[in-house]
Amino acid sequence: MINEGTSASVSFTVDDSATAIALGSGDIPVLGTPKVVALCEESALAAIAGGLPEGMTTVGTSVTVDHLAPTAVDHTVVAQATVTHVDGRRLVFAVEVRQGDDVVARGTHVRFVVDRAAFLERLGPSKT
């Protein structure tokens, strides 16, 4: 199962597809906040990879992030997530994104452990 203190990080080099302009969240060619949030979720998933029983997965339910500094195209950021609290199926992560020594963003992310098949079944048949 998942233990408090478990952490992982992912790195990402900002490209044009991850800018605020491309993501529709601004008009400046810097790392867009939606990508910052996605990196926080990605690092949380990496932190719990392999730690769940077979057939289980997690779904994100909350992300609170302060985007504190800009990151230019072609620069690399590292997102790290650390499990800070486990309450049954609820997992809370501290998340931080850095560019070198500078903090780009920080906040919290909450995920819930769910049975993958039961969760998908609740969606009903696909409309595609």
PyRosetta script that sets phi, psi and omega in degrees:
from pyrosetta import init, pose_from_sequence

init()
pose = pose_from_sequence("MINEGTSASVSFTVDDSATAIALGSGDIPVLGTPKVVALCEESALAAIAGGLPEGMTTVGTSVTVDHLAPTAVDHTVVAQATVTHVDGRRLVFAVEVRQGDDVVARGTHVRFVVDRAAFLERLGPSKT")
pose.set_psi(1, -176.4)
pose.set_omega(1, -174.5)
pose.set_phi(2, -94.8)
pose.set_psi(2, 134.8)
pose.set_omega(2, 179.9)
pose.set_phi(3, -114.6)
pose.set_psi(3, 147.3)
pose.set_omega(3, 173.2)
pose.set_phi(4, -59.0)
pose.set_psi(4, 142.3)
pose.set_omega(4, -178.9)
pose.set_phi(5, 95.6)
pose.set_psi(5, -15.4)
pose.set_omega(5, 177.4)
pose.set_phi(6, -65.3)
pose.set_psi(6, 134.0)
pose.set_omega(6, -178.5)
pose.set_phi(7, -145.7)
pose.set_psi(7, 163.9)
pose.set_omega(7, 175.3)
pose.set_phi(8, -158.3)
pose.set_psi(8, 161.3)
pose.set_omega(8, 177.9)
pose.set_phi(9, -134.8)
pose.set_psi(9, 156.0)
pose.set_omega(9, 174.9)
pose.set_phi(10, -132.8)
pose.set_psi(10, 145.7)
pose.set_omega(10, 177.2)
pose.set_phi(11, -112.9)
pose.set_psi(11, 154.9)
pose.set_omega(11, -176.8)
pose.set_phi(12, -150.8)
pose.set_psi(12, 131.5)
pose.set_omega(12, 174.5)
pose.set_phi(13, -97.2)
pose.set_psi(13, 121.9)
pose.set_omega(13, -175.3)
pose.set_phi(14, -63.7)
pose.set_psi(14, 128.5)
pose.set_omega(14, 174.4)
pose.set_phi(15, -123.4)
pose.set_psi(15, 177.2)
pose.set_omega(15, -175.8)
pose.set_phi(16, -59.7)
pose.set_psi(16, -30.3)
pose.set_omega(16, -178.1)
pose.set_phi(17, -71.8)
pose.set_psi(17, -14.5)
pose.set_omega(17, -177.5)
pose.set_phi(18, -104.6)
pose.set_psi(18, 8.9)
pose.set_omega(18, -178.5)
pose.set_phi(19, -81.2)
pose.set_psi(19, 161.1)
pose.set_omega(19, 176.3)
pose.set_phi(20, -58.1)
pose.set_psi(20, -35.6)
pose.set_omega(20, 179.0)
pose.set_phi(21, -62.7)
pose.set_psi(21, -51.4)
pose.set_omega(21, -176.8)
pose.set_phi(22, -64.9)
pose.set_psi(22, -33.2)
pose.set_omega(22, -176.3)
pose.set_phi(23, -89.6)
pose.set_psi(23, -3.0)
pose.set_omega(23, 177.9)
pose.set_phi(24, 74.5)
pose.set_psi(24, 22.2)
pose.set_omega(24, -178.3)
pose.set_phi(25, -110.2)
pose.set_psi(25, 8.8)
pose.set_omega(25, -179.9)
pose.set_phi(26, 172.9)
pose.set_psi(26, -177.9)
pose.set_omega(26, -177.9)
pose.set_phi(27, -125.0)
pose.set_psi(27, 27.8)
pose.set_omega(27, 179.2)
pose.set_phi(28, -121.6)
pose.set_psi(28, 139.2)
pose.set_omega(28, -177.3)
pose.set_phi(29, -80.7)
pose.set_psi(29, 66.2)
pose.set_omega(29, 176.0)
pose.set_phi(30, -128.8)
pose.set_psi(30, 166.8)
pose.set_omega(30, 178.1)
pose.set_phi(31, -51.4)
pose.set_psi(31, 123.0)
pose.set_omega(31, -178.2)
pose.set_phi(32, -80.6)
pose.set_psi(32, 146.1)
pose.set_omega(32, 179.9)
pose.set_phi(33, -57.5)
pose.set_psi(33, -38.2)
pose.set_omega(33, 177.0)
pose.set_phi(34, -58.3)
pose.set_psi(34, -35.4)
pose.set_omega(34, 177.4)
pose.set_phi(35, -71.7)
pose.set_psi(35, -36.1)
pose.set_omega(35, 175.9)
pose.set_phi(36, -58.2)
pose.set_psi(36, -46.4)
pose.set_omega(36, 179.2)
pose.set_phi(37, -61.9)
pose.set_psi(37, -44.1)
pose.set_omega(37, 179.2)
pose.set_phi(38, -61.1)
pose.set_psi(38, -39.2)
pose.set_omega(38, 178.2)
pose.set_phi(39, -66.0)
pose.set_psi(39, -36.6)
pose.set_omega(39, 176.5)
pose.set_phi(40, -63.2)
pose.set_psi(40, -43.6)
pose.set_omega(40, 177.8)
pose.set_phi(41, -65.7)
pose.set_psi(41, -41.3)
pose.set_omega(41, 179.6)
pose.set_phi(42, -61.3)
pose.set_psi(42, -41.5)
pose.set_omega(42, 179.7)
pose.set_phi(43, -69.5)
pose.set_psi(43, -33.5)
pose.set_omega(43, 175.9)
pose.set_phi(44, -64.8)
pose.set_psi(44, -43.4)
pose.set_omega(44, 177.0)
pose.set_phi(45, -61.7)
pose.set_psi(45, -39.8)
pose.set_omega(45, 178.4)
pose.set_phi(46, -64.0)
pose.set_psi(46, -35.1)
pose.set_omega(46, -178.6)
pose.set_phi(47, -65.8)
pose.set_psi(47, -30.6)
pose.set_omega(47, -177.3)
pose.set_phi(48, -105.7)
pose.set_psi(48, 3.4)
pose.set_omega(48, -179.5)
pose.set_phi(49, -54.8)
pose.set_psi(49, 128.4)
pose.set_omega(49, 178.2)
pose.set_phi(50, 80.7)
pose.set_psi(50, -0.5)
pose.set_omega(50, -176.7)
pose.set_phi(51, -99.0)
pose.set_psi(51, 0.8)
pose.set_omega(51, -178.4)
pose.set_phi(52, -106.6)
pose.set_psi(52, 150.6)
pose.set_omega(52, 175.5)
pose.set_phi(53, -62.2)
pose.set_psi(53, 155.8)
pose.set_omega(53, 179.1)
pose.set_phi(54, -57.2)
pose.set_psi(54, 139.0)
pose.set_omega(54, 179.2)
pose.set_phi(55, 87.2)
pose.set_psi(55, -5.2)
pose.set_omega(55, -179.8)
pose.set_phi(56, -104.4)
pose.set_psi(56, 152.8)
pose.set_omega(56, 175.9)
pose.set_phi(57, -146.6)
pose.set_psi(57, -176.9)
pose.set_omega(57, 175.4)
pose.set_phi(58, -126.4)
pose.set_psi(58, 153.8)
pose.set_omega(58, 174.0)
pose.set_phi(59, -125.8)
pose.set_psi(59, 139.8)
pose.set_omega(59, 178.2)
pose.set_phi(60, -77.5)
pose.set_psi(60, 137.8)
pose.set_omega(60, 180.0)
pose.set_phi(61, -123.4)
pose.set_psi(61, -16.9)
pose.set_omega(61, -178.4)
pose.set_phi(62, -158.4)
pose.set_psi(62, 138.9)
pose.set_omega(62, 172.3)
pose.set_phi(63, -138.8)
pose.set_psi(63, 125.0)
pose.set_omega(63, 175.0)
pose.set_phi(64, -124.9)
pose.set_psi(64, 111.4)
pose.set_omega(64, -174.8)
pose.set_phi(65, -133.5)
pose.set_psi(65, 133.6)
pose.set_omega(65, 169.9)
pose.set_phi(66, -97.6)
pose.set_psi(66, 116.8)
pose.set_omega(66, 178.6)
pose.set_phi(67, -89.8)
pose.set_psi(67, 107.2)
pose.set_omega(67, -166.0)
pose.set_phi(68, -99.5)
pose.set_psi(68, -23.0)
pose.set_omega(68, -174.6)
pose.set_phi(69, -150.2)
pose.set_psi(69, 149.0)
pose.set_omega(69, 179.7)
pose.set_phi(70, -79.5)
pose.set_psi(70, 155.0)
pose.set_omega(70, 173.7)
pose.set_phi(71, -132.6)
pose.set_psi(71, 126.1)
pose.set_omega(71, -177.0)
pose.set_phi(72, -79.9)
pose.set_psi(72, 159.5)
pose.set_omega(72, 174.2)
pose.set_phi(73, -57.3)
pose.set_psi(73, 142.7)
pose.set_omega(73, -179.8)
pose.set_phi(74, 78.8)
pose.set_psi(74, 1.2)
pose.set_omega(74, 174.1)
pose.set_phi(75, -97.0)
pose.set_psi(75, 152.5)
pose.set_omega(75, -176.1)
pose.set_phi(76, -106.1)
pose.set_psi(76, 137.4)
pose.set_omega(76, 174.3)
pose.set_phi(77, -118.0)
pose.set_psi(77, 157.1)
pose.set_omega(77, 176.0)
pose.set_phi(78, -125.0)
pose.set_psi(78, 123.0)
pose.set_omega(78, 176.9)
pose.set_phi(79, -101.2)
pose.set_psi(79, 133.0)
pose.set_omega(79, 178.4)
pose.set_phi(80, -126.9)
pose.set_psi(80, 137.6)
pose.set_omega(80, 176.3)
pose.set_phi(81, -123.8)
pose.set_psi(81, 136.6)
pose.set_omega(81, 178.1)
pose.set_phi(82, -128.8)
pose.set_psi(82, 129.1)
pose.set_omega(82, 177.2)
pose.set_phi(83, -68.3)
pose.set_psi(83, 121.3)
pose.set_omega(83, -179.7)
pose.set_phi(84, -107.2)
pose.set_psi(84, -18.9)
pose.set_omega(84, -177.7)
pose.set_phi(85, -157.1)
pose.set_psi(85, 134.3)
pose.set_omega(85, 174.1)
pose.set_phi(86, -121.7)
pose.set_psi(86, 120.6)
pose.set_omega(86, 179.8)
pose.set_phi(87, -130.8)
pose.set_psi(87, 87.7)
pose.set_omega(87, -175.7)
pose.set_phi(88, 64.8)
pose.set_psi(88, -118.4)
pose.set_omega(88, -179.2)
pose.set_phi(89, -86.9)
pose.set_psi(89, -7.0)
pose.set_omega(89, -176.5)
pose.set_phi(90, -91.6)
pose.set_psi(90, 125.6)
pose.set_omega(90, 179.5)
pose.set_phi(91, -117.6)
pose.set_psi(91, 127.8)
pose.set_omega(91, 179.1)
pose.set_phi(92, -113.1)
pose.set_psi(92, 134.8)
pose.set_omega(92, -177.8)
pose.set_phi(93, -121.7)
pose.set_psi(93, 140.6)
pose.set_omega(93, 163.3)
pose.set_phi(94, -89.1)
pose.set_psi(94, 131.2)
pose.set_omega(94, -178.6)
pose.set_phi(95, -122.8)
pose.set_psi(95, 145.7)
pose.set_omega(95, 178.5)
pose.set_phi(96, -149.3)
pose.set_psi(96, 139.0)
pose.set_omega(96, 176.2)
pose.set_phi(97, -118.5)
pose.set_psi(97, 130.2)
pose.set_omega(97, -178.3)
pose.set_phi(98, -127.2)
pose.set_psi(98, 149.5)
pose.set_omega(98, 167.4)
pose.set_phi(99, -118.9)
pose.set_psi(99, 101.3)
pose.set_omega(99, -173.5)
pose.set_phi(100, 63.5)
pose.set_psi(100, -126.8)
pose.set_omega(100, 179.4)
pose.set_phi(101, -85.6)
pose.set_psi(101, -8.4)
pose.set_omega(101, -175.6)
pose.set_phi(102, -89.1)
pose.set_psi(102, 134.9)
pose.set_omega(102, 175.2)
pose.set_phi(103, -83.5)
pose.set_psi(103, 119.6)
pose.set_omega(103, 179.3)
pose.set_phi(104, -88.2)
pose.set_psi(104, -39.2)
pose.set_omega(104, -178.5)
pose.set_phi(105, -157.4)
pose.set_psi(105, 155.0)
pose.set_omega(105, 173.6)
pose.set_phi(106, -154.9)
pose.set_psi(106, 155.0)
pose.set_omega(106, 179.4)
pose.set_phi(107, 172.8)
pose.set_psi(107, -152.9)
pose.set_omega(107, 179.5)
pose.set_phi(108, -131.3)
pose.set_psi(108, 155.5)
pose.set_omega(108, 179.1)
pose.set_phi(109, -141.0)
pose.set_psi(109, 136.5)
pose.set_omega(109, 179.5)
pose.set_phi(110, -119.0)
pose.set_psi(110, 134.4)
pose.set_omega(110, 176.0)
pose.set_phi(111, -129.8)
pose.set_psi(111, 151.3)
pose.set_omega(111, 175.5)
pose.set_phi(112, -117.1)
pose.set_psi(112, 139.1)
pose.set_omega(112, 176.3)
pose.set_phi(113, -80.0)
pose.set_psi(113, 128.9)
pose.set_omega(113, 179.4)
pose.set_phi(114, -134.8)
pose.set_psi(114, 157.4)
pose.set_omega(114, 171.2)
pose.set_phi(115, -76.0)
pose.set_psi(115, 118.9)
pose.set_omega(115, -174.6)
pose.set_phi(116, -56.8)
pose.set_psi(116, -49.7)
pose.set_omega(116, -176.5)
pose.set_phi(117, -64.2)
pose.set_psi(117, -44.4)
pose.set_omega(117, -179.6)
pose.set_phi(118, -64.6)
pose.set_psi(118, -39.5)
pose.set_omega(118, 179.5)
pose.set_phi(119, -63.0)
pose.set_psi(119, -48.1)
pose.set_omega(119, -179.5)
pose.set_phi(120, -65.6)
pose.set_psi(120, -35.5)
pose.set_omega(120, 179.4)
pose.set_phi(121, -62.3)
pose.set_psi(121, -35.4)
pose.set_omega(121, 179.7)
pose.set_phi(122, -64.4)
pose.set_psi(122, -20.8)
pose.set_omega(122, 179.9)
pose.set_phi(123, -74.0)
pose.set_psi(123, -21.6)
pose.set_omega(123, -177.9)
pose.set_phi(124, 84.6)
pose.set_psi(124, -178.1)
pose.set_omega(124, -177.9)
pose.set_phi(125, -68.1)
pose.set_psi(125, 149.4)
pose.set_omega(125, 179.4)
pose.set_phi(126, -68.1)
pose.set_psi(126, 144.2)
pose.set_omega(126, -179.9)
pose.set_phi(127, -100.2)
pose.set_psi(127, 13.2)
pose.set_omega(127, -178.8)
pose.set_phi(128, -90.4)
pose.dump_pdb("model.pdb")
